[in-house]
Amino acid sequence: MSRGPVRVGLFWHSRTGTTRAAVEMLQAGLTARGAKPRIAEIRPRWDLPYPLWLALSFVPGIRFPLRPVPFPPTEFDRAVLAFPKWTFAHPPVNAFLARWARSLPPTGLLVTCGGWDQDRYLVGYRRRLERAGVEVRAALAVKKRDLPARATQEALGRFADRLL
């Protein structure tokens, strides 16, 4: 007996909207595959000007206080953590992981980027999740300039297949 569609929590942070656009594309692909995705923004408690975020991103492991997420990752069969590649650290995502990493279901990592050093960044966050006991089923870096390309839609489709 089937228990219904796979429930997927899509947790994302973005300052420019690129990551949100990638998450919305992924949401459509998951829905087309019969999954039931829900989107939740990871929101810092306070917004900072870009130069301050940039300065904070140079401090590995730094966290920044968050507003509560609208629903916990524990409500889902799968999760996706999506965020832009910053310099060395992503303070809002680090705070999210400090709270939820040990209770994440099998997860996919989606990183958007300008086009340099994204592989190292993605591997670092993947290792961090795996050390916390999370099964990382899919990982993908998407360059901002490639977001509208058909190849990106296909890559997101393969990501969705691995996640499910």
ABEGO torsion letter per residue (X at the ends): XBAEBBBBBBBBBBAAGAAAAAAAAAAAAAAAAGBBBBBBBBBBABBBBAAAAAAAAABBGBBBBBBBBABBAAABABBBBBBBBBBABBAAAAAAAAAAAAABBBBBBBBBBAGBGAAAAAAAAAAAAAAAGBBBABBBBBBAAAAABAAAAAAAAAAAAAAX
